[in-house]
Amino acid sequence: LHRSIRGITKTDKAALHNKLHASLAYNYKLQLTPQSKSSELEMSLVKYGILLATLTLALAEAQNGCIIPIASKRHLYIQWPLIYKSNGELYPAQLDAEQQTASIHLPVGEEVLLSCGPNYLKNFHRAETLSVKCESDGKLISLSGDADIENNAKAVSYFACDLRVVDEVLSRVNDCNTQAWTPVAYGYVNPFDHLTHIIGEACYDENEGRTIFAHIKLSDNPYLQRLPKDFLTKFHHPDGRYKTQLFRGLYFDEIYERIRQTLHTKSAPFLHKANFVDDFFISNAQFQAVKKLSWNYFVAHDDLDAWTELKRNILAHRNNSKADLDIYVGSHGTQVLNGPNGEQMKLYLHPESGEYGKFPVPELLWIVVKEEDKSTAFGVYNDANPKSLQGVVSATSHAPICKSKCGEITWLSDALKNGGLICCSVPEFRKVVTEVPAITENDSPF
């Protein structure tokens, strides 16, 4: 019965639903009269109740729409397209911070445009874009009139891209001019204006395994520049071996064992991987592919509450002021751990590579916020929570970088002003943290 109900149209379902409600109400009135207390009527009511419950369930399923899980551990290796409304706006995504997921929810009957540009939809030959409609069974159906494209309803994963929708290429980046550094720009092709939207750039050292800085813009038009459509296809891509090497070093159990052996301890501080450009700095939740770019990873201790609160404050300031903000984010130094008997250990993911090691766990994380001619540098030390160290392992103490300017910044929370955050003028900060690009040198604290 349930399967047959799902096979009829939504209009017929609604009509049947109304008839069953009316019939059930009529029988219920009969039950209240003295003449209608027979077991036959009771059985009739039970049957109608079962029918109504079945139809309600089928209707609820029909209204679930289509869910496209653009960020989830279950669909980690699927390259999802960008999803646009008919007016050219990106479809809003729903974020679940606790589960670390993001998804697009399309109501039944909704028509959207899928775009993989500069790449292609995996199952549609040389198609960068495709118009689709959400069907009642949670599947998508192509609206293309192309004879070579099947118009049967398919699971949402069938409409994946062949490659990442946010792509990166080697490009010129201001102040990324040291020979050993790799400059990249990343973006996507907008299917409405047919231009490449560059939404960020980065500079990293492939030999050392360190991100020097990344640059993004928080704005109503969150792109750094718009370039010809073929920009992302006519330039070379960065070496993919860099990310492979990085991930080979992210076996934390092996790192913990190395720490215990080197420092002669029974415990090691907790570590996890994080992104420089994360959900706070990604201008639209559909750009989840930015998190997978090889330079966009660092290893952190614990959850670094001050670091998270700083990003939350920056985003709140942008939303309240509506100002255009240039954000530069990066790392500095190498974490040094001390054992109980004077042992010291510089923490690298690959300690055997290079002169000292490769992929250092950074000592300091930093952000520079630039608003018109105003700019301020912020820093948070990447230290483990002392409670988690159990008094056995400790981080090296840090020399002050500058006289704090946190009290001068009106949009910072009191919690940040009172500890855990470094606030400096950019010139003063750059004397110690040399990775900060000179383009942010103009200084006038908020």
Secondary structure, DSSP 8 states (H G I E B T S, - for coil): -HHHHHTS-HHHHHHHHHHHHHHHHHHHHHHTSTT---HHHHHHHHHHHHHHHHHHHHHHHHTS-EEEEEE-STTTT----EEE-TTS-B---EEETTTTEEEEEE-TT-EEEEE-TTS-BTTSTT-SEEEEEE-TTS-EEE----TTS--S-B-GGGG-BSS-SSEEEE---TT--STTEEEEEEEEEETTTTEEEEEEEEEEETTTTEEEEEEEEESSS--SEEEETTHHHHS----THHHHHHHHT--HHHHHHHHHHHHT-S----EEEEESS-TTT-SSTT-GGGGGSTTSEEEEES--HHHHHHHHHHHHHHHHH---EEEEEEEES--EEE-TTS-EEE-EEETTSSSS-EEE--SEEEEEEEETTEEEEEEEE----HHHHTTTSEE------S---GGG-TTS-HHHHTSS-EEE-HHHHHHH-TTS-GGG------
